[in-house]
Amino acid sequence: MHTSRSQRWRDRRALWATDFRTIDTKAYSVDVIDHGIAGAFIAAHHYLPTYPAAQLAVGLYGRRAALEGVAVFAVPATNAVIVKHTGFDDPAKGCVLARLILLDTVPQNGESFFCARAFRLLRRARPAIEAVVSYSDPEAGHIGRVYAALSGAHRGISRPRRIWHMGERTISERTLSKIRLGERGMGGAIDQLVGLGARAPLLRECPAAWLAGLQEQGVLASRRHRGLFTYCFELTREARRQGQALPRLPYPKILPGQ
């Protein structure tokens, strides 16, 4: 189905904005929020309920001071993400917009209003960050219309990748790599899988072997993902200069397969 309505999420279900009016910006406020508050909101509503390695969380508040949206700026999976898509040699000058979610109660154009103000707060709180990379997942119904509205530079589509999941819950590759490599945070990663129904590792069982067993048994399953639309927001004059040599492609118009 093709529609100009804004896709939203509530209780981890895809919905559409129920208010056909354009957002009254005077009725909403945007502010930096605690990571605990942001994490609980995302866990309750986002289709990717895990909380990323956040640097800053921003909330959208409505008329009754209720939280109706969250944006989370985070550390990328690898520094190469920032270098490749921003043009900066120093990855500390960029971050990723790892989560963006608004409830269906927010009127039309809420995303662009919210993102624009979230970028301002990011620059104020983290002035070293001059560019933001973000992704849109076409398999979740996103092609980045809000990013186009904000004049984000479309860099293209990422490489196909393998997505791991337990039931309906997606498991990030970073979570799995902590277990495979025995890195810091491995205990929390194991607890996450056990909490989703995996058996706990035996007392002397190698964590990497335990993880491999879950994959072999199909408890931890995978599927091939076609790739993500990639965007870059150049927030400063220097960021725009750095991005001049990078791709700026036409915006996607419809979802693949429609």
C-alpha positions in Angstrom: 0.0 0.0 0.0 1.3 3.5 -0.9 0.4 6.3 1.5 1.6 9.7 2.5 0.7 9.0 6.1 3.6 8.7 8.6 4.4 5.3 9.8 4.8 5.0 13.5 5.3 2.3 16.2 3.5 1.4 19.4 3.9 -1.8 21.5 6.4 -2.9 18.8 3.7 -2.9 16.1 3.8 -0.8 12.9 1.0 1.7 12.8 0.1 4.9 11.0 -0.3 8.4 12.5 -3.9 8.7 13.6 -3.8 12.5 13.6 -4.1 13.9 10.0 -3.3 17.4 11.0 0.2 18.9 10.8 2.0 19.1 14.1 1.5 22.2 16.2 5.1 22.8 17.3 4.0 25.0 20.2 2.2 22.0 21.7 5.4 19.9 21.8 8.8 20.2 23.5 12.1 18.4 22.9 14.7 17.8 25.5 17.6 15.6 26.5 16.4 12.7 28.6 17.9 10.0 30.8 19.1 6.8 29.1 16.9 4.7 31.4 13.8 6.5 30.3 14.8 6.3 26.7 15.6 2.6 27.0 12.3 1.7 28.6 10.4 3.6 25.9 12.3 1.8 23.1 11.9 -1.6 24.8 8.1 -1.1 25.0 7.5 0.3 21.5 10.4 -0.1 19.0 10.7 -3.0 16.6 14.4 -3.2 17.7 13.8 -3.1 21.5 17.5 -3.3 22.5 19.2 -0.1 23.6 22.3 0.9 21.6 25.7 2.2 22.9 24.1 5.6 23.4 25.9 9.0 23.5 22.7 11.1 23.9 19.0 10.5 24.1 16.4 13.0 23.2 12.7 12.9 24.0 9.5 14.5 22.4 6.9 15.5 24.9 3.3 16.3 24.1 0.5 18.5 25.5 0.2 16.5 28.8 3.9 16.2 29.3 3.8 12.6 28.2 6.8 11.1 26.3 5.7 10.5 22.7 9.0 10.0 20.9 12.6 9.2 21.4 15.8 9.7 19.3 19.0 8.0 20.4 22.4 9.1 19.1 25.0 6.3 19.5 28.5 5.0 18.8 28.6 3.1 15.5 29.3 -0.6 15.2 32.7 0.3 13.7 34.6 3.6 13.2 34.6 2.9 9.5 30.9 3.8 9.3 31.7 7.4 10.2 34.8 7.7 8.0 33.0 6.2 5.0 29.8 8.2 5.1 31.0 11.6 6.5 34.5 12.0 5.0 36.0 12.8 8.4 39.2 10.9 9.3 38.4 11.3 13.0 35.4 9.0 13.8 34.8 11.1 17.0 33.3 13.8 14.7 30.3 11.6 13.8 27.7 9.3 15.4 24.7 7.3 14.3 21.0 8.0 14.8 20.5 4.5 16.1 16.8 4.8 17.2 14.1 7.1 16.1 10.5 6.4 17.2 7.3 8.4 17.5 4.0 7.1 18.7 0.9 7.2 16.4 -0.6 10.0 18.5 1.9 12.5 17.1 0.5 14.5 14.1 2.0 14.6 10.6 5.4 16.1 10.1 6.3 15.2 13.7 9.5 13.4 12.6 11.1 16.3 10.8 10.2 18.7 13.7 11.6 16.3 16.2 14.8 15.4 14.3 15.7 19.0 13.6 15.5 20.0 17.2 17.3 16.8 18.3 20.2 17.7 16.0 20.4 21.1 17.7 20.5 19.5 21.2 23.2 17.0 20.0 25.4 19.9 18.8 24.9 21.7 22.1 25.7 18.6 24.2 28.4 17.1 22.0 29.9 19.9 20.0 32.7 17.6 18.6 30.0 15.7 16.6 29.5 17.4 13.2 27.7 14.7 11.3 25.2 12.0 11.9 24.7 8.8 9.9 21.4 7.1 9.9 19.8 4.0 8.3 16.3 3.2 7.0 15.2 -0.4 6.9 13.0 -1.1 3.9 12.1 -4.5 5.3 10.5 -2.7 8.3 8.7 -0.3 6.0 11.2 2.6 6.1 12.9 4.3 3.1 13.9 7.5 4.8 11.2 10.0 3.8 11.8 12.1 6.9 15.6 12.1 6.2 14.8 13.4 2.7 12.6 16.1 4.2 15.6 17.2 6.3 17.9 17.2 3.3 20.0 14.3 4.5 22.6 13.1 1.9 21.5 9.7 0.6 24.7 7.6 0.3 23.1 4.5 -1.1 22.3 1.1 0.2 24.4 -1.0 2.6 25.7 -4.4 1.8 23.3 -7.4 2.3 23.9 -8.9 5.7 22.7 -11.7 8.0 20.2 -10.9 10.7 20.1 -13.1 13.8 16.9 -13.5 15.8 15.2 -15.6 18.5 11.6 -15.8 17.7 10.5 -12.3 16.8 13.3 -10.6 18.7 16.2 -9.4 16.6 19.7 -10.0 18.2 22.4 -7.5 17.2 25.6 -8.7 15.8 27.5 -6.7 18.4 25.7 -8.7 21.2 26.8 -12.0 19.5 30.4 -10.8 18.9 30.8 -10.1 22.7 30.1 -13.7 23.3 32.2 -15.1 20.5 35.2 -13.0 21.4 34.8 -13.0 25.2 34.7 -9.2 25.3 33.5 -6.9 28.0 29.7 -7.1 28.4 29.7 -10.8 27.5 27.8 -11.7 30.7 25.0 -9.2 29.9 24.8 -10.6 26.3 24.5 -14.1 27.6 21.8 -13.0 30.0 19.9 -11.4 27.2 19.7 -14.7 25.2 18.8 -16.7 28.3 16.1 -14.2 29.1 14.6 -14.9 25.6 14.5 -18.6 26.2 17.9 -20.0 25.5 19.4 -22.5 27.9 22.0 -21.2 30.3 25.7 -22.2 29.6 27.0 -25.1 31.7 29.5 -24.3 34.4 32.6 -25.0 32.4 31.1 -24.5 28.9 33.0 -22.2 26.5 30.7 -19.2 25.8 31.6 -19.3 22.1 30.8 -23.0 21.9 27.5 -22.4 23.7 26.6 -19.8 21.2 27.5 -22.0 18.3 25.3 -24.7 19.7 22.3 -22.4 19.9 22.9 -21.6 16.2 23.2 -25.3 15.2 20.0 -26.1 17.1 18.1 -23.3 15.4 17.3 -21.6 18.7 19.2 -18.6 17.3 18.1 -18.4 13.7 19.1 -16.1 10.9 17.9 -14.7 7.6 19.4 -12.6 4.8 18.7 -8.9 4.8 18.9 -7.0 1.5 20.6 -3.9 3.0 19.7 -0.5 4.5 19.3 2.9 2.9 22.1 5.0 4.3 21.9 8.8 5.0 24.3 11.4 6.4 23.3 14.7 8.0 26.0 17.2 7.7 25.5 19.5 10.6 28.3 22.0 10.1 29.9 23.9 7.3 33.0 21.7 7.7 30.9 18.6 7.5 29.3 19.8 4.3 32.8 20.5 2.9 34.0 17.0 3.9 31.0 15.4 2.2 31.4 17.1 -1.2 33.4 14.2 -2.6 30.9 11.5 -1.3 27.8 10.2 -3.0 24.6 12.2 -2.8 22.1 10.0 -4.6 18.5 10.5 -5.5 16.1 9.6 -2.7 14.3 6.3 -2.8 10.7 6.7 -3.9 8.9 3.5 -3.0 9.7 0.4 -1.0 11.5 -2.4 -2.9 9.0 -5.1 -4.0 6.0 -2.7 -4.0 
